[in-house]
Amino acid sequence: MAAISGLIRVMEKAARKAGGRLRRDFGEIEHLQVSRKGPSDFVSKADQASERTIWDELRAARPDWGFLFEEGGEIEGDPNKPRFIVDPLDGTTNFLHGMPHFAISIAVQEPRLDGKGWGEVTAGLVYQPITDESFWAEKARGAWLQDRRLRVSSRRHLDESLIATGIPFAGHGDAGQWTRIYHALAPQVAGIRRFGSAALDLAWVAAGRYEGFWEAGLKPWDTAAGCLLVREAGGFVSDWKGRSLPYCDSEILAGNDALHSRLHKILVNALKD
């Protein structure tokens, strides 16, 4: 077992504190006040409270670090220090419909050495409050579920593989593009799942529960922690052009070490047709 660093402990403490509040609110879902942000895109009082809790905890521990929040946007810190990338409730629609599949995602991104923007992600944590599962990773230290080392699935055949995705919905995504990929991939795999939380999808690829995952139109806070988890568990993450970036969001393809390249070939060919 790897010794848990002080930074991961800080991130986990913040996630668990916010997660406790989310569990309480989830138990009283019918009483939540909900405001609409856009087509099929909701933000709840629980989401905002989770973000505030995480902000308070992380700010107290790392007062000179910056933040990138889903709700609160970018908060600048010392430009020579890292920043936290935070999704306080990934899977908001699941949460609001009483579906117990949502997570908190926290990642740490380093500034580039040349001072021009942001570079690699070096720590990430995805916490699922309902199951009390804490997936975490640090660069070059592996990926873990609590104190158990994670490794991507060892399956090497597509017809044995389970693939996760995010399906376009009202006001979000390109349904035609997604459909082409689906029709190319579905006949070759054991199943395709859409559970509604990209952070958990990536954590589950790292844990070997899925063999792969694809989606478009995400944001840094959806994928920053999950991308590191997959890579540190021995998998690969790229955009649809095959580029390995600190995090992939507008287009993301994750897979185990045996199948990522094959999934990428199927995806590229589907979009050529």
C-alpha positions as CSV (number, residue, x, y, z in Angstrom):
1,M,0.0,0.0,0.0
2,A,1.3,3.5,-0.9
3,A,1.5,6.0,1.9
4,I,-1.2,8.6,1.3
5,S,0.3,12.0,0.8
6,G,-0.7,15.1,2.7
7,L,-2.2,16.6,-0.4
8,I,-4.5,13.6,-1.1
9,R,-5.6,13.7,2.6
10,V,-6.5,17.3,2.2
11,M,-8.5,16.6,-1.0
12,E,-10.2,13.6,0.5
13,K,-11.2,15.4,3.7
14,A,-12.8,18.1,1.6
15,A,-14.6,15.6,-0.6
16,R,-15.9,13.6,2.3
17,K,-17.1,16.6,4.2
18,A,-19.0,17.8,1.1
19,G,-20.2,14.3,0.4
20,G,-21.8,14.0,3.8
21,R,-23.9,17.0,3.0
22,L,-24.8,15.6,-0.4
23,R,-26.0,12.3,1.2
24,R,-28.2,14.3,3.5
25,D,-29.7,16.4,0.7
26,F,-30.1,13.3,-1.5
27,G,-32.3,11.8,1.2
28,E,-34.6,14.8,1.0
29,I,-34.4,15.3,-2.8
30,E,-38.0,16.4,-3.1
31,H,-37.4,19.4,-0.9
32,L,-34.4,20.8,-2.9
33,Q,-34.7,24.2,-4.5
34,V,-33.6,23.9,-8.1
35,S,-32.8,26.7,-10.5
36,R,-32.4,26.2,-14.3
37,K,-29.1,27.2,-15.9
38,G,-30.0,26.2,-19.4
39,P,-31.6,23.4,-21.4
40,S,-31.6,20.3,-19.3
41,D,-28.8,21.8,-17.3
42,F,-29.6,22.2,-13.6
43,V,-27.9,23.5,-10.5
44,S,-29.2,22.7,-7.1
45,K,-28.7,24.2,-3.7
46,A,-26.9,21.0,-2.9
47,D,-24.4,21.6,-5.7
48,Q,-23.7,25.1,-4.5
49,A,-23.3,24.0,-0.9
50,S,-20.9,21.2,-1.9
51,E,-18.8,23.7,-3.8
52,R,-18.6,26.1,-0.9
53,T,-17.6,23.3,1.5
54,I,-14.8,22.2,-0.8
55,W,-13.7,25.7,-1.3
56,D,-13.5,26.3,2.5
57,E,-11.5,23.2,3.1
58,L,-9.1,23.5,0.3
59,R,-8.6,27.2,0.7
60,A,-7.7,26.7,4.4
61,A,-5.1,24.1,3.5
62,R,-3.6,25.7,0.4
63,P,-4.4,29.5,0.7
64,D,-2.2,30.6,-2.2
65,W,-3.5,28.1,-4.8
66,G,-5.9,28.9,-7.5
67,F,-9.2,27.2,-8.4
68,L,-11.3,26.3,-11.4
69,F,-14.8,25.5,-10.3
70,E,-17.8,24.3,-12.4
71,E,-20.1,26.8,-10.7
72,G,-17.7,29.5,-9.4
73,G,-15.5,29.7,-12.4
74,E,-11.7,30.5,-12.2
75,I,-10.3,32.0,-9.0
76,E,-6.7,33.1,-9.5
77,G,-4.0,32.3,-6.9
78,D,-0.2,32.5,-6.9
79,P,0.7,32.0,-10.6
80,N,3.7,29.9,-9.5
81,K,1.6,27.5,-7.5
82,P,-0.8,24.8,-8.7
83,R,-4.6,25.1,-8.9
84,F,-7.5,22.8,-7.9
85,I,-10.0,21.8,-10.6
86,V,-13.3,21.0,-8.9
87,D,-16.6,19.5,-9.9
88,P,-18.6,19.5,-6.6
89,L,-21.4,17.3,-8.0
90,D,-20.8,15.4,-11.2
91,G,-24.0,13.7,-12.2
92,T,-26.4,16.6,-11.1
93,T,-29.2,15.3,-13.2
94,N,-29.0,11.8,-11.6
95,F,-28.9,13.5,-8.2
96,L,-32.0,15.6,-8.9
97,H,-33.9,12.5,-10.2
98,G,-33.1,10.4,-7.1
99,M,-30.6,8.2,-8.9
100,P,-27.7,7.3,-6.5
101,H,-24.9,7.7,-9.1
102,F,-22.9,10.9,-8.7
103,A,-19.5,12.0,-7.5
104,I,-17.2,14.8,-6.4
105,S,-14.1,15.3,-8.6
106,I,-11.0,17.2,-7.4
107,A,-7.7,17.5,-9.4
108,V,-4.5,19.4,-9.0
109,Q,-2.9,21.0,-12.1
110,E,0.6,22.5,-12.2
111,P,1.5,25.7,-13.9
112,R,3.7,25.4,-17.0
113,L,7.4,26.1,-16.4
114,D,7.4,28.8,-19.1
115,G,4.6,30.6,-17.3
116,K,2.2,30.3,-20.2
117,G,-0.9,28.7,-18.8
118,W,-1.4,25.3,-17.2
119,G,0.4,22.0,-17.6
120,E,0.2,18.5,-16.3
121,V,-2.3,17.1,-13.7
122,T,-0.4,15.6,-10.8
123,A,-3.1,14.5,-8.4
124,G,-6.8,13.5,-8.7
125,L,-9.6,12.2,-6.6
126,V,-13.1,11.1,-7.4
127,Y,-15.4,10.4,-4.4
128,Q,-18.7,8.7,-4.7
129,P,-20.7,9.7,-1.6
130,I,-23.4,7.0,-1.7
131,T,-21.0,4.0,-1.9
132,D,-18.3,5.8,0.1
133,E,-15.7,5.0,-2.6
134,S,-12.6,7.2,-2.9
135,F,-10.6,6.8,-6.1
136,W,-7.3,8.7,-6.0
137,A,-4.1,9.0,-8.0
138,E,-0.8,10.9,-8.0
139,K,1.6,11.1,-10.8
140,A,4.0,8.2,-10.8
141,R,2.5,6.8,-7.6
142,G,-0.3,4.8,-9.2
143,A,-4.1,4.8,-8.9
144,W,-6.0,3.6,-5.8
145,L,-9.4,2.8,-4.4
146,Q,-9.1,3.5,-0.8
147,D,-6.0,1.4,0.0
148,R,-6.3,-1.0,-2.9
149,R,-4.1,-0.5,-6.0
150,L,-6.1,-0.2,-9.2
151,R,-5.2,-1.6,-12.6
152,V,-7.2,-1.3,-15.8
153,S,-9.0,-4.4,-17.1
154,S,-6.9,-7.1,-18.6
155,R,-9.5,-8.0,-21.3
156,R,-8.0,-7.9,-24.7
157,H,-11.0,-8.7,-26.9
158,L,-13.7,-6.2,-27.9
159,D,-16.5,-8.8,-27.8
160,E,-15.8,-9.3,-24.0
161,S,-15.6,-5.5,-23.3
162,L,-18.0,-3.1,-21.7
163,I,-17.7,0.5,-22.9
164,A,-19.1,3.6,-21.3
165,T,-20.3,6.8,-23.0
166,G,-22.2,10.0,-22.6
167,I,-25.2,10.4,-24.9
168,P,-26.1,13.8,-26.3
169,F,-29.2,15.4,-24.9
170,A,-31.3,18.5,-25.2
171,G,-29.0,21.4,-26.0
172,H,-25.8,19.4,-25.6
173,G,-23.7,17.3,-28.0
174,D,-23.8,16.2,-31.6
175,A,-26.4,13.4,-31.8
176,G,-25.4,12.5,-35.4
177,Q,-21.7,12.1,-34.6
178,W,-22.5,10.0,-31.5
179,T,-24.8,7.8,-33.5
180,R,-22.2,7.0,-36.1
181,I,-19.7,6.0,-33.4
182,Y,-22.3,3.9,-31.6
183,H,-23.3,2.0,-34.7
184,A,-19.7,1.3,-35.5
185,L,-18.8,0.1,-32.0
186,A,-21.9,-1.5,-30.6
187,P,-21.9,-4.7,-32.8
188,Q,-18.3,-5.4,-31.7
189,V,-18.5,-5.1,-27.9
190,A,-20.3,-6.9,-25.0
191,G,-22.3,-3.8,-24.1
192,I,-22.4,0.0,-23.9
193,R,-23.5,1.9,-20.8
194,R,-24.6,5.4,-20.1
195,F,-24.7,6.2,-16.3
196,G,-24.4,10.0,-16.3
197,S,-21.2,10.8,-14.6
198,A,-18.0,11.2,-16.6
199,A,-15.8,11.4,-13.5
200,L,-17.1,8.0,-12.3
201,D,-16.9,6.5,-15.8
202,L,-13.2,7.3,-15.9
203,A,-12.7,6.1,-12.3
204,W,-14.4,2.8,-13.3
205,V,-12.1,2.4,-16.4
206,A,-9.2,2.8,-14.0
207,A,-10.8,0.2,-11.7
208,G,-11.3,-2.3,-14.5
209,R,-15.1,-2.1,-14.4
210,Y,-15.2,-0.8,-18.0
211,E,-12.7,-1.4,-20.8
212,G,-13.3,2.0,-22.4
213,F,-15.1,5.3,-22.4
214,W,-15.9,8.0,-25.0
215,E,-17.7,11.3,-24.9
216,A,-17.6,14.8,-26.4
217,G,-18.5,18.2,-25.0
218,L,-17.2,17.8,-21.5
219,K,-15.3,20.3,-19.3
220,P,-12.0,20.2,-17.5
221,W,-13.7,19.6,-14.1
222,D,-15.4,16.5,-15.6
223,T,-12.2,14.8,-16.7
224,A,-9.1,16.2,-15.0
225,A,-9.0,13.7,-12.1
226,G,-10.4,10.8,-14.1
227,C,-7.8,11.1,-16.8
228,L,-5.0,10.8,-14.3
229,L,-6.7,7.8,-12.6
230,V,-6.8,5.9,-15.9
231,R,-3.2,6.7,-16.8
232,E,-1.9,5.8,-13.4
233,A,-3.9,2.5,-13.6
234,G,-2.0,1.6,-16.8
235,G,-4.6,2.8,-19.3
236,F,-4.5,5.4,-22.0
237,V,-6.5,8.7,-22.5
238,S,-6.5,10.8,-25.7
239,D,-8.7,13.1,-27.7
240,W,-10.2,11.8,-30.9
241,K,-7.1,12.8,-32.8
242,G,-5.0,10.5,-30.6
243,R,-3.3,13.3,-28.7
244,S,-2.5,12.7,-25.0
245,L,-3.3,16.0,-23.2
246,P,-3.2,16.8,-19.5
247,Y,-6.9,16.3,-19.6
248,C,-9.2,15.7,-22.5
249,D,-12.6,17.3,-22.4
250,S,-14.1,18.4,-25.7
251,E,-13.4,14.9,-27.0
252,I,-12.2,12.1,-24.9
253,L,-11.4,8.4,-25.5
254,A,-10.1,6.3,-22.6
255,G,-9.3,2.6,-22.7
256,N,-7.2,-0.1,-21.2
257,D,-3.7,-0.7,-22.6
258,A,-4.8,-3.5,-24.9
259,L,-7.9,-1.8,-26.5
260,H,-7.4,1.9,-26.6
261,S,-5.8,1.9,-30.1
262,R,-8.5,-0.4,-31.5
263,L,-11.2,1.8,-30.1
264,H,-9.5,4.8,-31.5
265,K,-9.4,3.2,-35.0
266,I,-13.1,2.4,-34.8
267,L,-14.0,5.9,-33.8
268,V,-11.9,7.5,-36.5
269,N,-13.3,5.3,-39.2
270,A,-16.8,5.9,-38.0
271,L,-16.4,9.7,-38.4
272,K,-14.8,9.3,-41.8
273,D,-17.8,7.5,-43.3
